[in-house]
Amino acid sequence: MAKRFKYISPRKNYAQGSRESAILGGVSLGIFLLSALVAAILQGSAGAYVGAGGLLAMLLSVYGFWLGMKSFQDKDKNYRYSVVGSILNGVLAACFLGVFLWGI
């Protein structure tokens, strides 16, 4: 009977900044949904507070996208959160840009 070998691959750590990117994407999405809900409840007369929240969420998503892209520079790391954070923040930044341009 032939001897069977077991190969074990080492566990890779997550890239630096990847978890923060995903967390910022979630926070930005939460602020976006909350401000959209408040604006719908108040029938469009939400005021400057919802606008300031939207601006904060847009800045968080742009920063999260930058962190996600920067985390791809690490070698031999797990990029799961980098991919999730970069895609989520990129889509949110494009949505915020669309809402901003639609308002102008």
Number of C-alpha atoms within 10 A of each C-alpha: 3 4 5 6 6 6 6 6 6 6 8 10 10 17 21 20 21 27 21 17 32 26 19 24 31 19 15 27 19 13 20 22 13 15 20 16 13 15 16 12 11 11 9 10 11 15 10 9 10 19 13 12 16 22 17 15 24 25 16 24 31 23 18 31 28 17 23 31 18 17 23 19 11 13 9 11 15 17 21 13 21 27 19 18 29 26 19 22 30 19 15 23 23 14 14 20 13 11 12 13 9 8 7 5
